[in-house]
């Protein structure tokens, strides 16, 4: 039967199992929004205060639920406002479909009001994108967008549709979703060689990233580490893959990773890299990374093999499949001497507390962990608070720590927290941020209030741009250029102005009391937690440095 273009958009979304979209209306996408009026009982639309935050909400929804996030935007600035959110999803391999609408086809290329070539703008930051100016192409293009976003190494896809296509009519037949292409699988000959290398190693370490979380391989990884008596370390994108108290868990690796993690990789004779890309925040000095070890890399994306660090053996495979094949071939081992050594390193912590400060970041996070359950979803913005969260949170679940790892997007957190809370209404969502990051996204409070979302935002407020301030302190002779903005924002009054609840805390006792009250509220709560501007994220390895350059205190 013939359907209007905007109806085809809605029908394909339903085909793909989409029941929630995030976005902001505008002139060229009005036909789609008009159609949404008739689909209110099937597709819930969450209106954001800004398109960037709508994209972050779709991203957070995808991370928390495992589904593909969907975001709508109009042409021109509406579309360009999505760019940072799309790039964030791209860098962290998050499935998202961004649907934008452009000026009518007759006006394309004429510099019409709010015309922009958004496919050209987003080409480097999407898995694929489409420009649809023929209604006959619309349905299958949207279907392909979901297929691409969800297959292989996941990521964002953009579909830009001219306004006349959304207003036109074409024959439409409902179809079942595409069957996602089978993931690449490891050859047994490669798996046998990996097992041989692990079995003969004396000091093996597993180094794993977001690919392990994405493949759902946390159980298999834990089984391998236990059987091989091998410690493991992770990137931020894999926080929660191993339980916080797991004896094989060395903690975060890299620039702000634990002493044990960085030393173990540096001293290892074998490094098994799983679903990770050796980013410059992990392999800070790539030519010296794990210099005494044979390095094995297993990743679903062929382009990541040997991209940053040259490896001795590589396998292009879904990590879960590779581990399932590997575990039976790995011998039950006793590497107590190596485990004892790394356990000694685990006892040494970075000395980052400021003497005399009333409230330390570690105390804030410890209090949050004590008062929430293991299913709590933690979301961060980017900066010092993000690293403290990664270091101190007692992770238990791979979908419970949402952060911008690759792009490092200040302003990611509140939108992502909203998406996570919408996607997982039965769970508690805690948003950690700093006063610097929060000034970029706090307008989303109107979205949280309008939708009665009980998100608790913990603002680690040091009145400076903390991470850059730390770098200027350490490497630039305390020449504080534009990092001490002297803002006078009263966060408690701001959230009350939006219609939420606010508290301020200067001591551990005040924070615990505020957080306990916040847990009883039915809407958004902000806690302005005052910390000292001289608090540091430690340990720290400078850019280009090695373990020998680690700053501990």
ZAKE-275214 format. One record per atom (N, C-alpha, C, CB): x negated, y negated, z negated. Coordinates in steps of 0.2 Angstrom, whole numbers, plus 5000, padded with zeros to 4 digits. Glycine has a CB too. Layout:
XYZ ...
// end
This chain:
499650065000 500050005000 499649945000 500550004994 499849885002 499549825003 499449794996 499849775008 498849774994 498749734988 498449674989 498349784983 498549624985 498149564985 497449574982 498549504980 496949534985 496249544983 496149544975 495849494986 496449494972 496449494965 496649554961 496749424962 497249584964 497549644961 497049704962 498149654964 496649704968 496249754969 495649754964 495949744977 495449694962 494949684957 495149714951 494749614956 495749704949 496049734942 496149804943 496749694941 496349834948 496449904949 495849944949 496849914956 495349914952 494649954952 494349954945 494149914957 494449894941 494249894934 494549954930 494349824931 495249954932 495650014928 495350084930 496350004929 495250084937 494950154939 494350174935 494750144947 493850124934 493250134931 493250134923 492750074933 493850134921 493950144913 493850074910 493550194911 493850024913 493749954910 494349934906 493449904915 494349914900 494949884897 494749824893 495149934891 494149794894 493949734891 493449694895 493549744884 493549634897 493149594900 493049524897 493349574908 492449494898 492249434895 492149384900 491549444890 492349324899 492249274904 492549204902 492549294910 492549164908 492749094907 493049074914 492149044906 493649054914 494049034921 493748974924 494749034920 493948964931 493748904934 494048914941 492948904935 493948864945 494348854951 494348914956 494148794955 493748934958 493748984963 493949054961 493048994966 493949064954 494149134951 494849134949 493649154946 495249074950 495949074947 496349124949 496149004949 496349154956 496749204958 496649264954 496649224965 496049284952 495949344948 496249334941 495149354947 496149274938 496449254931 497249254931 496149194929 497449234937 498249234938 498449304938 498449194944 498049354941 498249424941 498149454934 497849464946 497649434931 497549464924 498149444919 496949424921 498549394921 499149384917 499649434917 499449314919 499649474923 500049534923 499749594921 500249544931 499149594919 498849654917 498649644909 498149664921 498949604906 498749594899 498749654894 499149534896 499249694896 499349754892 498849814893 500049784893 498449804899 497949854901 497249824900 498049874908 497149764902 496449734902 496449674897 496249714909 496049674892 495949624887 495449574889 495849654880 495549514890 495049464892 494849424886 495349414897 494149414884 493949384879 493649314882 493349424875 493949264880 493649194882 493149174878 494249144882 492549164881 491949134877 491949054878 491249164880 491449024874 491348954874 490948934880 491148924868 490548984883 490048974888 489949034892 489348944885 489849034898 489749094902 489049134900 489649074909 488549094898 487949134896 488149184890 487449084894 488549154885 488749194880 489249254881 489049154874 489649234887 490049294889 489649344892 490549264894 489149334895 488649384898 488349424892 488149354903 488149384887 487849414881 488349464878 487549364877 488949444878 489449484874 489549544878 490149444874 489649544885 489649604889 489049644888 489749584897 488549614887 487849654886 487949694879 487249614886 488149654874 488149684867 488749734867 488349624862 489249724871 489749774871 489549844874 490349754875 489149834879 488849894883 488349924878 488449874889 487949894875 487449924870 487749964864 486949874867 488249934862 488649964856 489050024858 489049904852 489350014864 489850074865 489550124870 490450034868 489050104874 488850144879 489150144886 488850224877 489650094886 490050084892 489750034896 490850064891 489950014902 489749964906 490149904904 489849974914 489749844903 490049784901 490249744907 489549744897 490749704907 491049664913 491149594911 491649694915 490849554915 490949474914 491149444920 490249444912 491649394919 491849354925 491649284924 492649354924 491549254930 491349184930 491549154937 490549174929 491649084937 491849054943 491249034946 492248984941 491248994952 490748974956 490248924953 490948954963 489748904956 489348844954 489048854947 489748784954 489148804943 488848814936 489148874932 488948754932 489748894933 489948954930 489549014932 490648974932 489349024938 488949074940 488249074938 488949084948 487949014938 487249004936 487149004929 486948934939 487748994925 487649004918 487549074916 488248974914 487749124920 487649194919 486949214919 488149234923 486549174923 485849204925 485449224919 485449144928 485449194913 485049214908 485349274905 485049164902 485949284904 486249344902 486149404906 487049334901 486149394913 486049444918 485349464917 486249424925 484849424917 484149434916 483949474910 483749374916 484349454904 484249494898 484449564899 484649454892 485049574902 485249644903 484749684908 485949644906 484549654913 484049684917 483449704914 483849634923 483149664910 482449674907 482549734902 482249614903 483149744899 483249794894 483649854897 483649764888 483749854903 484149914907 484849924904 483649974906 485249874904 485849874901 486349874907 486049824896 486849924907 487349924912 487849864912 487749994913 487949824917 488349774917 488549754924 488049704914 489249734925 489449714931 489749644930 490049764934 489349594934 489549524934 489949514940 488949484933 490549484939 491049474945 491149394945 491749504944 490849364950 490949294951 491349284958 490249254952 491649224958 492049204964 491749144967 492849194963 491749134974 491349084977 491949044981 490849104982 491748994984 492148944988 492448994994 491848884991 492948974997 493249015003 492649015008 493848975006 492749075012 492249085017 492149035022 492449155021 492648995024 492548945029 492148885026 493248915030 492048885019 491648825016 490948855015 491948805010 490748915015 490148945014 489548905018 490049015014 489048885015 488548855018 488648775020 488448885025 489148745017 489348675019 489248635012 490048675021 488948665007 488848625001 489448604998 488348565002 489948644998 490648624995 490548614988 491148684997 491048594985 491048574978 491048644974 491748544976 490548644970 490348704966 490148764970 490948724961 489848754976 489648814980 488948824978 489648794987 488748894977 488048914975 487948984978 487948914967 487348994981 487249064983 486949104977 486649064989 487449124973 487249164967 486949234968 487849174963 487049264974 486749324976 485949304977 487049354982 485849254980 485149234981 484749214974 485049174986 485149184970 484849164963 484749224959 485349124960 485149274960 485149334955 484749394958 485749354953 484549394964 484249454968 483649484963 483949434974 483249444961 482649474957 482849504950 482149424956 483449484948 483649504941 484249554941 483749444936 484449584946 484949634946 484649694950 485549604950 485049754948 484849814952 485049804959 485149874948 485649774960 485849764967 486349704966 486149824970 486549674971 487049624971 487449624978 486849554969 488049594978 488449594984 488749534985 488949654984 488849514991 489249454993 489849484997 488849404997 490449474995 491049504998 491449445002 491549544993 491449445008 491949395012 492449425016 491449345016 492449495016 493049525019 493349575014 492649575025 494049565014 494449595009 494449675010 495149575010 494249695016 494249775017 493649805014 494149785025 493149765012 492549785009 492649785001 491949745011 493149754998 493149734991 493149794987 493749694990 493649834988 493749894983 493049934983 494349934985 492849964988 492250004988 491649964986 492150034995 491549904987 491049864984 491049864977 491049794987 491549854974 491649854966 491449924964 492349834964 491749974967 491650044965 490850054965 491950094969 490550034970 489850044971 489450004965 489550024978 489649944964 489349914958 489349944952 489749844957 489849984950 489850024944 489450084945 490650044942 489450114950 489050174951 488250154950 489150204958 488050104953 487350084953 487150054946 487250024958 487650024943 487449994936 487350054931 488049954933 487750114932 487750164927 487250224929 488450194927 486950224935 486550274937 485850264936 486650294945 485450324935 484750314934 484550274929 484450294941 484050224930 483850174925 484450124925 483150144926 484850114920 485450074921 485249994921 485850084915 485749954923 485549884924 486149844927 484949874928 486049784927 486649744929 486749734937 486549674927 487349734939 487449724946 487949664947 487849784950 487849624952 488349564953 488749574959 487949494953 489349554959 489749554965 490049484965 490349604964 489949444971 490149374972 490649384978 489549334974 491249354976 491849364981 492149294983 492449404977 492249284989 492549224991 493249214989 492449214999 493449154988 494149144985 494649164990 494249064984 494549164996 495049185001 495149255001 494849165008 494649294999 494649364998 495149384993 493949404997 495049344987 495549364981 496249344983 495249324975 496349294988 497049274990 497349324995 497049204992 496949354999 497149395005 497449465003 496649405009 497749505008 498049565006 497649615011 498749565008 497649675008 497349735012 497649805009 496549735011 497649855013 497849915011 497349945005 497849975016 497649975000 497249994994 497550064992 497349944988 497050104991 497250174988 496750184982 497150224993 497050204976 496650214970 496250274971 497150224964 495650274969 495150324969 494850344962 494550314974 494650404961 494250424955 493550394955 494250494954 493350374949 492650344949 492150394952 492450334942 491650364955 491050394958 490750444953 490550354961 490550504955 490150544950 489450514951 490150624953 489150504945 488550474944 488050524947 488350454937 487550504951 487050544954 486650584948 486550504958 486450644949 486150684944 485450644943 486050754947 485250644937 484650614935 484050654937 484550604927 483450624938 482850664940 482650704934 482250614942 482450764936 482250814931 481550834932 482650874931 481150854926 480450874926 480350944929 480250864919 479850944933 479651014936 479251054930 479051004941 479451114930 479151154924 478451164924 479451234925 478051154930 477351154930 477051094926 477051154937 477451034927 477150984923 477350984916 477550914926 477851014914 478051024907 477551074904 478751054906 477351124907 476951174905 476251144903 476851234909 476051094908 475351064907 475451014901 475251024913 476050984900 476050934894 476050974888 476750894895 476451034887 476351074882 475651094880 476851134883 475351114885 474651134884 474251084881 474251164891 474251024883 473950964881 474150954873 474050904885 474750954872 474950944865 474750994860 475750944865 474751064863 474551114858 473751114856 474651184862 473351084861 472651084859 472451014856 472251094866 472850974856 472750904853 472650914845 473250854855 472150864843 472050864835 472450804832 471350864834 472450754836 472750684834 473350664838 472250634832 473850694840 474350674845 474850624841 474750734847 475050574845 475550524843 476050524849 475250454842 476750524847 477250504852 477350424851 477950544850 477450394857 477550324858 478150324862 476950284860 478750294860 479350304863 479750234863 479850354861 480150224869 480450164870 481250174871 480150124875 481550124874 482250124875 482550174880 482450054878 482050204884 482250264888 482550324884 481750284892 482250334878 482450384873 483150374871 481950394867 483250314869 483950294866 484450304872 483950224863 484250274878 484750274883 484950344885 484450234889 484450394885 484550464887 484950504881 483950494889 484950474876 485250514870 484850564867 485950534872 484150554867 483750614866 483450604859 483150604871 483750574854 483450564848 483350624844 483850514843 483850674845 483850734841 483250784844 484550774842 483250774851 482650814854 481950794852 482750814861 481950724851 481250694849 481150714842 481350614850 481550714838 481450724831 481250804830 482050714826 481550844834 481350914834 480650924837 481850954838 480450894842 479850894844 479250874839 479750854851 479450814836 478950794831 478850834825 479150724829 479450864823 479350914818 478950974820 480050934815 479151004825 478851064827 478051054829 479151094834 477851004832 477150984834 476850954828 477150944840 477150944822 476850904817 476550844819 476350954813 476850804823 476650744827 476950684824 476650754834 476650624823 476950564821 477250524827 476450514817 477650484826 477950444831 478050374830 478650474833 477950324835 478050254834 478450234840 477350224834 478750174839 479250154844 479250074846 479950174842 479550064851 479649984853 480249964850 479649974861 480449904850 481049874847 481649904850 481049804848 481649924857 482149954860 482350024858 482049954868 481950054854 482050114852 482150124844 481450164854 482250064841 482350064834 482950104832 482449984831 482950144827 483450194825 483450264828 484150154827 483050274833 482950334836 482750384831 482450334842 482250364827 482050404821 482350374815 481250414821 482550414810 482750384804 482250344800 483050434799 482450294797 481950244793 481450284789 482250194790 481750334785 481450374780 481150434783 481850394774 481150454789 480850514792 480150504791 481050514800 479850564789 479150564787 478650554793 478950624783 478950574799 478550564805 478550494808 478850614810 479050454805 479150384808 478550334805 479850354806 478150314810 477650264808 477850194809 477050274813 478450184812 478750114812 478550084819 478450074807 478750014819 478649984826 477949974828 478949904825 477849974834 477149974837 477049904841 476950024842 476449874841 476249824845 476049754841 476849804849 476249704844 475949634841 476149634834 476249584845 476749644832 477049644825 477149714823 477649594825 476849764825 477049824823 476649844817 476849874828 476749904814 476449924808 475749934808 476849984805 475349934803 474649954803 474550024805 474349934796 475050064802 474950134804 475050154811 475450174799 475550124814 475750134821 475150114826 476350094823 474950054825 474350034829 473750074828 474249954828 473550084822 472950124820 473050194823 472850124813 473650224822 473650294825 473650304832 474350324823 473850254836 473850254843 473050244845 474250204847 472750194841 472050184843 471650244842 471850124839 471750284837 471350334835 471550404838 471350344827 472150404841 472450464844 471950494849 473150454846 472050564850 471650594856 472250614861 471350664853 472850604859 473350614864 473950574863 473650694864 474250534868 474750494867 475350514872 474650414868 475950534869 476450554873 476950494874 476850614870 476950464879 477350404880 478050424883 477050344885 478550404880 479250434882 479750374883 479550474877 479950364889 480450314891 480250244889 481050324887 479650224890 479350164888 478850134894 478950164881 478750074894 478350044900 477650014898 478749994903 477450024892 476749994890 476749914891 476250024894 477249884888 477349804889 476749774886 477949784887 476649714888 476049674885 476149654878 476049604889 476749664875 476849664868 476649724864 477549634866 476549774868 476349844865 475549854866 476749904867 475449854873 474749864875 474449794876 474749904882 474249764871 474049694871 473449684875 474049664864 472949734874 472349734878 472449804882 471749734874 472649794888 472849864892 472249904893 473249844898 471749874894 471149914896 470849954890 470549874899 471049934884 470849964878 471450004874 470549914873 471950004877 472550044874 472450114873 473250024877 472450144867 472350214866 471750234870 472950254868 471150204869 470550214873 470250284872 470050164871 470350314867 470150384866 470550434867 469850384859 471150424870 471650474871 471850494878 472350454867 472050554879 472350564885 473050544885 472350644887 473350504890 474050474890 474450514895 473950404891 475050534892 475550564896 476150514896 475750634893 476450504902 477050464903 477550494906 476850394907 478150494902 478750524905 479250464906 479050584901 479550454912 479950394912 480450414918 479650334913 481050384918 481550394923 481450354929 482250384921 481050304928 480950254934 480250254936 481050184931 480150284943 479450294946 479050234946 479550314953 479350174946 479050104947 478650094940 479450054949 478850124935 478450104929 477850154927 478950124923 477750204932 477250244931 476550214933 477350314935 476050204929 475450174930 475450104932 475050214936 476050064930 476149994931 475649954927 476849974931 475649964920 475349924916 474649964913 475749904910 474750024912 474250064909 474150134913 474350084901 473550144915 473450204919 473450264915 472750204923 473850314917 473950374913 473550434916 474650384912 473550484912 473150544914 473650594917 472850584908 474250594915 474850634918 475450604917 474850704914 475850604923 476450574923 477050614926 476450504927 477650604923 478250644925 478850594926 478350704920 479150594932 479750554933 480350604931 479750534940 480650584926 481150624923 481550594918 480850694920 482250614917 482650594912 482250624906 483350624912 482150584900 481850604895 482150664891 481750544890 482750664890 483150714887 482950784890 483850704886 483050784897 482950844900 482150874899 483050834908 481750824900 481050844899 480850864892 480550784900 481150834887 481050864880 481350934879 481350814875 481950944881 482351004881 481851064884 483051004884 481551044889 481151094892 480451104888 480951074899 480251054885 479551054882 479551084875 479350974881 480151074871 480151094865 479951174864 480851084861 480251214868 480151294867 479451304869 480551324872 479051264873 478351284875 477851254870 478251254882 478051204865 477651184860 477551224854 477851114858 476951244853 476851284847 476951254840 476051314847 477251294836 477351264829 476651254826 477651314824 476551184824 475851164822 475851144815 475551114827 475251144812 475051114806 474451064807 474851164800 474651004807 474150944808 474150904801 474250904814 474150944796 474150904789 473650854788 474150954784 473050864791 472450824790 472650754793 471850844793 472850754800 473050704804 473650664800 473250724811 474150704798 474750674795 474550634789 475350724794 474150664785 473850634779 473550574780 473450684775 473150564785 472750504787 473250454789 472250524793 473750464793 474250414795 474650394789 474650434801 474750444785 475150424779 474850374774 475350484775 474150384774 473750334770 473850264774 473050354770 473750264780 473850194784 474550164782 473750204791 475050204782 475750184780 475850144774 476250244781 475350164769 475450124763 475150054763 474950164758 474750034768 474549964768 475049924772 473849964772 475249874769 475749834772 475449764773 476349824768 475749724778 475549654779 475749614773 475849634786 475349574771 475449524765 475749464768 474849514761 476349454768 476649394772 477149354767 477049424778 477149374761 477549334756 477249264754 477749374750 477549214754 477349154752 477449144744 477649084755 476849134741 476849134733 477249074731 476149124731 477749084727 478149034724 478849024728 477748964724 478849054734 479549044738 480049084734 479449074745 480649054734 481249084730 481549144733 481749034728 481549144740 481949194744 481549214750 482649164746 481349284750 480949304755 481349344760 480349354752 481149344767 481549384772 481649454770 481249374779 481149484767 481249554766 481749574760 480549584763 481849524756 482349524751 483049524754 482249474745 483049474759 483749464762 483949534765 483649404767 483449564769 483649624773 483749684768 483049634778 483349684763 483449744758 484149734755 482949744753 484349674754 485049664751 485549684755 485149594748 485549664762 486049684767 486049764768 485849654774 485449794768 485449864769 485749904763 484749894769 485649874757 485949904751 486749904751 485649874745 486949844754 487749834753 488149854759 487849764752 487749884764 488149914770 487949984771 487949864776 488350014776 488250084777 487850094783 488950124778 487650164785 487250174790 487550164797 487050244790 488150154798 488550144804 488550064806 489250174804 488250024801 488249954802 487849934809 488049914796 488149894813 487849864819 487449804817 488249864825 486749804818 486349744817 486249714824 485749764813 486349644824 486149614830 485749554828 486849584834 485249544833 484749484831 484749434837 484049514830 484549374836 484249324841 483549344842 484449254839 483149294843 482449304845 481949254841 482249294852 481449284838 481049244834 480749284828 481349174831 480549244822 480349284817 480849324813 480049224811 481449304813 481949344810 482049414814 482649304810 481949414820 482049474824 481549524822 481949454832 480849494821 480349544819 480449564812 479649504820 480649524808 480749544801 481349604801 480949484796 481849594805 482349644805 482149704808 482949614810 481749704813 481449764816 480949804811 481049754822 480649764807 480149794802 480549824796 479649744800 481049784793 481349804787 481949834787 481349744783 482349834792 483049864792 482949944792 483449844799 483349974788 483350044788 483750074793 483550074780 483550084799 483850104805 484050174804 483450094811 484650194806 484950264806 485250284813 485350274800 485350234817 485750254823 485550214829 486550234822 485450244835 485150214841 485550154844 485050264846 486250154842 486650104845 486850054840 487350134848 486450044834 486550004829 486049944828 486650044822 485549934833 485149884833 485149854839 484449904830 485449794840 485449764847 485049694847 486249744848 484549694851 484149634852 483849634859 483549644847 483649574860 483349554867 482649574867 483549484869 482449634870 481749654869 481349624875 481749724870 481549634881 481149614887 481049544888 481349654893 481649514889 481649444890 481549394884 482349424893 481749424878 481649384872 482049314872 480949364871 482749334873 483149274874 483449244867 483749304878 483149184865 483549144860 484249134862 483049084858 484749134858 485349124860 485749194862 485449084865 485449244862 485749314863 486249334858 485149364864 486049324852 486349354846 487049354845 486049344840 487349294845 488049284843 488549314848 488249214842 488349294855 488749324860 488749404860 488549304867 488149434859 488049504858 488449534852 487349524858 488449494847 488749524841 489549524842 488649474835 489749474846 490549474847 490649534852 490649404851 490249544857 490349604861 490349664857 489849604867 489949674853 489849734849 490449744844 489249734845 490649684841 491249694837 491949704840 491349624833 491949674846 492549694851 492549764853 492549644857 491949794855 491949864857 491949914851 491249874860 491749894845 491749934839 492149904833 491049954837 492749894834 493149854829 493149894822 493849844831 492949954822 492949994816 492349984812 493050074817 491849954815 491149954812 491049884809 490649974817 490549874805 490349814802 489749784807 490149814795 489849724809 489249694813 488949634809 489549664820 488249644808 487849594805 487449554810 487449624799 487449494810 487049454815 486549414811 487549404819 485849434813 485349404810 485049344815 484749444808 484949284812 484749234817 484249184813 485349194820 483949144816 483549084813 483849024815 482849084816 483748974812 484048904813 483848884820 483848854808 483348894823 483148884830 483548914835 482448894831 483548984834 484049014839 484749004838 483949094838 484948994832 485648984831 485948914834 485848984824 485548864834 485748804837 485848814845 485248754836 485648874848 485748884855 486448914856 485248924858 486748944851 487348984852 487948984847 487149054853 487848934842 488348934837 489048914839 488048884832 489148884845 489748864848 490248934848 489748834854 489948984849 490349044849 490749064843 489849104851 490649024838 491049034832 491749024834 490848974827 491948984839 492648974841 492949034843 492748914846 492549074847 492749144849 492849194844 492249174854 492349194839 492449234833 493049224829 491749234829 493149154828 493749134824 494349154828 493649064822 494449134834 495049144838 495249224838 494949124845 494749264838 494849334839 494849374832 494349364843 494749324826 494749354820 494249414819 495449384818 493649394821 493049444821 492649444814 492649444827 492649494810 492349484804 491549494804 492549534799 491249454809 490549454809 490149414804 490349434817 489749444801 489349404796 488649384799 489149454789 488549324799 487949294802 487449274796 488049234807 486849294796 486349284791 485849234795 486049344788 485849174793 485349124796 484749114791 485749054797 484249144794 483549134790 483349064792 483049184792 483449014787 483348944789 482748914786 483948904786 482248904790 481648874787 481548804790 481048924789 482048784794 482048714796 481448694801 481948664791 481148754804 480648744810 480848794815 479948754807 480448794821 480548844826 480048894824 480448814833 480248944820 479748984816 479249014819 480149034812 479349054825 478849094828 478349054831 479149144833 478548994835 478048954838 477648914832 478448904843 478048894827 477648864821 477148904819 478248844816 477248974818 476749024816 476149024820 477049094815 476249024827 475749024832 475348954831 475949034839 475648904830 475348834830 474948834823 475848774830 475148864818 474748874812 474148914813 475248894806 474248964816 473649014816 473149004822 473949084818 473348974828 472948974833 472848894836 473249014839 473248854833 473248784836 473048734831 473848764839 472748754825 472548704820 473048664817 472048654823 473648694816 474248664813 474448594816 474048654806 474348594823 474648544827 475348554829 474148524833 475848534825 476548554826 476848504831 476848554819 476848524837 477048494842 477848514844 476648494849 478348484842 479048494844 479248554840 479148504851 478948574835 479248634831 479548614824 478648684830 479448554822 479748534816 480348484818 479248504811 480848504820 481348454823 481748414818 481848494827 481648424811 481948384806 482748384807 481648314806 483048434809 483748434810 484148434803 484048494814 484748404803 485048394797 485748434797 485248324796 485748484801 486348524802 486548564795 486248584808 487148554793 487448584788 487848644790 487848534783 487548704790 487848764793 488548784790 487448824793 488548774783 489148784779 489748744782 489048774772 489648674783 490148634785 490348644792 489948564784 489848664796 489948684803 490448744804 489348694807 490348794801 490748854801 491448834798 490448914798 491448794793 492148784790 492548734795 492048744784 492148694799 492448654804 492748694810 491948604807 492448754811 492648804816 493248844814 492148844819 493348844807 493848884804 493648944801 494348904810 492948954800 492749014797 492548994790 492149044800 492149044787 491849034780 491149034779 492149094775 490848984775 490148974774 489948984767 489948914778 489249004766 488949004760 488248984761 489049074757 487948964755 487248944756 486848984750 487148864755 486249004751 485849044746 485149024746 485949124748 484949014740 484248994739 483849044735 484148924736 484149094732 483849144728 484149214730 483949134721 483749264729 484049334730 484749344727 483549394727 484849324721 485449334717 486049294721 485449304710 485849234723 486349194727 486549224733 486149124728 486049254737 486149284743 486549354742 485449304746 486449394737 486849454736 487549434734 486549494730 487649384730 488349354729 488749334735 488349304723 488349294739 488649274745 488849324750 488249224749 488349374751 488449434755 489049474753 487849474756 489049484746 489649524743 490349494745 489549534736 490349424744 490949394746 491149394753 490949314744 490649394757 490649394765 490949454767 490049384768 490849514764 491049574766 491849584765 490749634762 492049544761 492849544759 493249504764 492949524752 492949454768 493249414772 493449454779 492849354774 494049424781 494349454788 494149424794 495049454787 493749364793 493549324799 492749314799 493849264800 492449274803 491749264803 491549224797 491549224809 490949244795 490649214789 489849194791 490649254783 489649134789 488949124790 488649114783 488849054794 488049144782 487649134776 487049094778 487549194772 486949034775 486348994776 485849014771 486548914776 485349054773 484849084768 484249034769 484749154769 484048994764 483448954764 482848994763 483548894759 482348994768 481749024767 481148974768 481649084771 480548984765 480048944766 479748944773 479448964761 479548884776 479348884783 478648914784 479248814785 478248924778 477648954779 477649034779 477148934773 478249064778 478349134779 478049164785 479049164778 477749214786 477449244792 477649314793 476649244791 477649324800 477849394802 477149424803 478149394809 476949474799 476349504798 476549584798 475849484793 476049624800 475449614804 475549574810 475049674805 474949554813 475049524820 474349534823 475149444819 474449554830 473849564834 473949504839 473849634837 473449464840 473449404845 473449434852 472849364844 473749394856 473749414863 473049434866 474049354868 473049494869 472449514872 471949544867 472049454875 472149554861 471749584855 471849654855 471949554849 471549684850 471549754849 471649764841 470849794851 471749824839 471849844832 471249804828 471749914831 470749794830 470149764826 470349694825 469549774830 470749664829 470949594828 471549584824 470949554835 471849634821 472449634818 472449584812 472649694815 472849534811 472949494805 473449524800 473149424808 473149534794 473549574790 473849524784 473149624786 473449474782 473749434777 473449364777 473549464770 
// end
